[in-house]
């Protein structure tokens, strides 16, 4: 049995590496996806452009302005003097926010009253708007706290809040996205290549020749899927190495645990590819079917959009998506250093889905051969 499987494995490797298009599918998409999500997809706001509208014109308002420019988070590019100018810079997208100090700012501070500072934020990009608003609010709150501490009379009791970010202290978006690329790469590569490899035999008419050989259906299935399982693991190792060397994404957990969980996820992706091969008659049909399967899985995985922000009905639907569990595992290993004691629920779900999908696909594959 194993000798026949080894022969099929050797045939698949030779056929895959001999064809230029297949070599491209094996190694180019993982690198392209990693570069795109590592360099191009960047949600960080390192330096926001703002306009400053000082309607008070006092030393206190100028001190607050210096706090903004000296923070390193903001770059002052405009100083509108009227509402029309504020409207103009916001409409043209020249600034991401307008900070407006209202009249009586210094007087209210001196009298211990609430001083008014208005921050107008461009909400076209909700993520950027949220970060800019948070940064501006932090600077204003810090300025207010120092003013209260230095004011006359007995200071009122205050509570100091100190925030500390765990797992991603610098809030780099690439640390969030790059580990998730591993899940998408292993799904796309193994799903597409497995379905194409079997459909290709049908399309060129060699499936009948394989059926009349001593090779049994289960041996043919293993011989067709195992090469792409090895390719998937190779892609995981390659992407992990690039993530560490190029993007400096931390790997705080065990690399061996990452590879073991990748094997669990491979059972699902290979089983899905095997199933698609039984319902497709051409390579074009197999490729379109793989995109039809992978796109919803990608959208419902939590890779780009937080699952908690989805409607409740959709959140329940994500529990049927194996990609969700694998992304949680990958991010837990990379960023949190989680081990089996934390990730075992996700690992159990992957194992259950993998056995179910691969088993059903194997049964249908054998029936199709018969």
N, C-alpha and C positions, 0 to 999 in steps of 0.2 A: 504493500500500500504506500509506504513512505517513499519507496523508489519511484513509483509512478507520480506521486505528488512532487518529488524533487525534479523530475523531468519537466513537468508542467511549469514549475517555478522558473527553471532555467529558460524555457521557451518564452515565458512572459517577460523576463528581464531583458532577454535579447531583443524581443520585438518592441518593447517599450523604449529601450535606449537606442535602437537603430533608427526609429522614426523621428525626424526633427521636431514635428509638432508635439509629439508626446514628451520629448525632452524639455520642451518649453513649458508644457503644463506641469511637469514635475517640479521645476525649480524656480521659474520666473515669477508666477503669481505670488508665492510666499514672500519673496523679496520685495516685489512691488507693493503689496499690501502693507508690509511692515514699514517701508519708507514713507508711504502716504500717511499712515496713521501716526508715525513717529515725528514727521516733519511738517506735513501740510495740515493735518487735523490738530489744531492747537487752540484750546479754549482759554488759555492763560491770558490774563490782562496785566502785563508787566508795567505798562506806562500808558495811562489814559490821557487823551487830549481834553482839556476843559477850557471853558471861558469864565472869566471872573468879572462879575458886575458888582462893584462896590457902591452902594447907595448911601453909605454912612460916611465914608471918607475920614475915619479916625485912626489913631495909632492901634487901637484894638482890632479893627477890621484888617488893617495891614499886617498885624501880627498873625492873624488867622490865615491870611493869604500866604505868608511866609511858611506856615506850617504845611500847607498843601504843596507848595513848590519844593520845599525841602524834604518832603517825605520820600521822594524817589518814585512815587506811584503816579504822579500827575505831571503833565506838561501844559503850561498855560500858553495857549495859542491865540487867544482873542480877549478883548476887554470891551464888550458892548456897552454902549451908554444909553440905549433905549430899548423898549420892548420890541420894536421892529428889527433891530440888529440881533437881538436874542433869537427871534423867529427865523431870521435869515441864516445864522450860523447853524441852527438846529436843522432846518430844512435841507441845507446843502450837505449835511453830514460832516461838517468841518470839525465839530467837537462831539464828544460822547456825553458831556454833561455841562451844565451851566450852574455855577455856584453864585447865588445872589444874596448879598448881605443887605438886609432891609434897614431902613432909616431907624435911628434910635438904638442901634446895636450896642454901642459903648455905654450909653446912658442906662440902658436896662441892666447891663453887666454891673455897673457901679452901684446900682440900687438893689442888686440881688434879685432882679426879676428875670423872667425867661426871655432871653434874647432870641431873635428870629433870624435863622439862616435857611434859605430855600435852596434845595438842590434839584435841578431839573435834569432828568436822565433820559437819554435816547433809548427807548424800549424796543427798538427794532430787533435787536438781538437780546433776548431775555437773559441769557447767561451773562453776557457782558454787562448788561444793565444792573443785574443783581450784584456782581462783583464791584462795579464802580460805586454803587449806592452803599455797599458795605464798607468799602475803603473810606469814602467821604464821611460816613457816619462815625467811623472809628476816630478819624482825625478831629472831628467836631466834638465828640464826647471826651477825648483826651484834653482838648483845649478847655472845655467847660470844667472838667474835674480840677485842672490846675488852677483855674480862676477861683473856683470855690475854696480850694485849699488856702489860697493866699488872700482871701477876702477878710474884711474886718469882722470883729466880734467872734464869738465862740462858734466854731464850725459845727454844722449839724452832723449827726452820725451818718457815715457813708459805708457802703459795701463795695469793696474792690473786687472786680471780676477779672481773672487771668485765664485766657484761653490757651490751650495747648492741643495742637493737631497731631493725632497719632497716625502711624502707618504711611502717611504722605505729607510730611511736615511742610514742604515747600509748595504743596498744592499743584504739582506739575500734572497737566492733563495727560502727558505721554505715559506717566506711570500708571494711569488708569486704562488707557486705550491699548498700549502695546501688549500687555499680557492677554487681553481679550482677543488680539489678533491670532494667537495660537489656536484658539477654539475655532475661529472662522477658517483658518488655513487647513486644519486637519479635516474639517467637515467638507469644505469645497473640493480639496484635492482627492480625498479618498472616495467621496460620494460620486464625483464625476468620472474619475478614472475607472472605478469598479464597474459602473454601468456601461461605460464606453468599451471596456475590454471584452465584456461578454457579448454585447450587441455587435461588435465588430466581427466576431466569429459568425454570427447569423448573417450579417450583411454580405460578407465575402464568400459565404457558402461552405465554411470549414467546420461548422458546428456538427453537421451530419457525419463528417469524417471522425470527429472526436467521439461521437456517440457509438460508432461501430468498433472503437478500440476497446481494450480491456479496462480502460479508465472508468470507474464508477462515478455517478453524479456527485457524491459527496467529495470524492477526490478532485474532481474537476472544479468544484466550488472552492475548495481550499486552495488549490493551485492558482485559481484566478484572483482570490482575495488577499492571500498572504503577501504577495509582492507589494501591494499598495498599502498594506498595514505597515510594512517595513519602510516604505516611502514616507508615510505619515509620521512615523516616529523620527525618521531622519529630518523631516521638515521641522518638527518640534525642537529637536536639538539644535538645528541651524538657526531658527528664529530666536531661541533662547540665548544662543551665543551672541548674535547680533544685538539683541536687546541689552545684554550686559556690556558689550564692548563699545557699541556706538551710542546708544541712548542712556546708558548708565542707570537702567532700571534695576532696582534692588531685587535680589533673589534671596529672601530671608528664610525660605523653607528648604525642603529636601528636593534635590533634582530627581532622585530616584523615585520619590513619591509622585512627582509630576509625570514621569514617564509611565508609572504604573496606572495612574488615573487616565492617562492618554490611551492606554490599552483598553480600559473599560469603555471609554467613549468611542474608540474605534469599532467596537462590536456593534454599536448603533449605526454609525455612519456606513460601515461596510454592509451591514444588513439592509439599510435603506438603498444603497447602490445596487445591491443584488436584487432587491425587489423591483426597482426601476428597470433593471435589465430584462425582467420577465414580462413586462408590459410594453416594452419598446421594441420596434422592429428595425429602426435605423439609428445611427449615431446622432443624427439631428434631433430625433424624438427623445433620445436618452438625455442629451444635453439640455433641452428645453424642460424636461421633467425634473432634472436636478435643480435647475434654477427655480422652478415652481415650488420645490420642496424647501430649498435652502433660504429663499428670501423671507418667508414668514418665520422660519426658525431664527434667522438673524434679527428680525425686527422684534421678536418676543423674547429674546435672550437676556435683555438687560445690558447688552454690550454698549449701546450708545444712548439708550433712553432708560432712565430708572424705572424699574417695574412698579415701585410704590406710587409713581405718578400716573400710572395707567388706570382706567376704569376698573372697578372691582371684578366685573365679569371677565375682563381680559387678564387680570392678575391670576384668576383661577385657571385660565387657559394656559398660562405659562408653565404651570406644573406638569403639563404634558410634553413640554419641550426639553429634550435631553441637553440641548446646548446651554440652557440656563444653568443647569447643575455644574457643567464642566467649566463655564466661565467663573462661577462662584469658587470652584476649586482652584483654578489657575490664579485668580486674583488673591485668594487666601494664601496660597503658597508663596507667591511673589512678594506681596506687600505686607502680609501679617505674619508670615512664617508659621502658618497653621499646620498642624499634623493630623494624623488619623483620628485622634481623639476628638477633634473639632469637625473634621470633614467627613466623618463616616456616614452621616445621613445622605449627603450628596453622592458619595461613592456607592452606597446601597441602591439608590435610585438609578444611577447609571448602569449598575450591574443588572438590575431587573429589566430596565428598558433594553439593554443590549441583548440579553438572553432571549427576550420576547421577540424583538425585531429580527434578530439573526435567525432564530428558530423558525419563525413563520416564513421568512424569506427563503430559508433552505428547503422547507416543505414545498413551497410554490415552485422553486427552482427545479426540484426533482420531478414534480408533476409536469412541468413544462418540458423537461427532457423526455419524459415518457410519452 
